[in-house]
Amino acid sequence: MVNYLETLKKVPLDSAPKIAAYGTVCKLEKRNCFFYGGWRGAAVNYAVIVNTKTKRFETLKSNTAKACAGSALKDYKVYIFGGTTVKIIQK
């Protein structure tokens, strides 16, 4: 039987990427994590790929802004589904 749960470890990065609250995350492979969308005063339209081995990240532009979306990895492709583009927290 395979145990798919792994312990998360802190990995200091060379600089901090702008990962938004209410975004989605998807583990791409052993060393890379994909962070997409979220909310920073408005829904954001970029993705960040973080490599925990090299301690570097890459920011990718997206054509759709989403917060509170879901993600899945299949055949080395990340699929984003659901989400919202409207204000999610009311004061």
C-alpha positions in Angstrom: 0.0 0.0 0.0 1.3 3.5 -0.9 1.1 6.3 1.6 0.4 9.5 -0.4 0.6 11.8 2.6 4.0 13.4 3.1 5.2 15.7 5.9 5.5 19.3 4.8 8.8 21.0 5.4 9.7 24.7 5.5 12.0 25.7 2.7 13.6 29.2 2.8 13.5 30.9 -0.6 15.9 33.4 -2.1 13.0 35.9 -2.2 9.3 35.7 -1.5 6.9 35.2 -4.4 3.6 37.1 -4.2 1.2 34.2 -3.4 -2.3 35.5 -2.7 -4.8 34.4 -0.1 -7.7 32.1 -1.2 -5.6 30.8 -4.1 -5.2 27.2 -5.2 -2.1 25.0 -5.0 -1.2 21.9 -6.8 1.9 19.8 -6.3 3.4 19.2 -9.8 6.2 16.8 -8.9 8.5 16.1 -6.0 10.1 19.5 -6.0 7.6 21.9 -7.8 4.4 23.5 -6.5 2.0 25.5 -8.6 0.1 28.4 -6.9 -2.7 30.0 -8.9 -5.0 33.0 -8.4 -6.3 34.1 -5.1 -7.3 37.5 -3.7 -5.2 40.6 -3.1 -7.8 43.3 -3.0 -9.1 41.8 -6.3 -8.9 38.4 -7.9 -5.3 38.0 -9.2 -4.5 36.7 -12.7 -1.1 35.1 -12.3 0.4 31.7 -11.3 3.6 31.0 -9.4 5.7 27.8 -9.7 8.0 27.3 -6.8 10.9 24.9 -7.0 11.8 23.8 -3.4 15.2 22.3 -4.5 16.6 25.3 -6.3 14.7 27.7 -3.9 13.5 29.7 -6.9 10.2 30.6 -8.4 8.7 31.7 -11.7 5.7 33.9 -12.1 3.4 33.2 -15.1 0.7 35.4 -16.4 -2.8 34.0 -16.7 -5.7 35.1 -18.9 -8.3 34.6 -16.1 -8.4 35.9 -12.6 -9.9 33.5 -10.0 -10.0 33.1 -6.3 -11.2 30.1 -4.4 -10.7 27.8 -7.4 -9.8 24.1 -7.3 -7.0 22.4 -9.2 -6.0 18.9 -10.3 -2.9 17.4 -12.0 -3.4 14.9 -14.8 -0.9 13.8 -17.4 1.5 16.7 -16.4 -1.2 19.3 -17.0 -2.8 21.4 -14.2 -6.6 21.9 -14.6 -8.2 24.8 -12.8 -12.0 24.6 -12.1 -14.6 26.7 -10.3 -13.6 29.8 -8.5 -14.9 33.4 -8.4 -13.9 36.8 -9.6 -16.1 38.8 -7.2 -15.3 40.1 -3.7 -15.3 37.1 -1.3 -15.1 38.8 2.0 -17.7 41.4 3.0 -16.9 43.9 5.8 
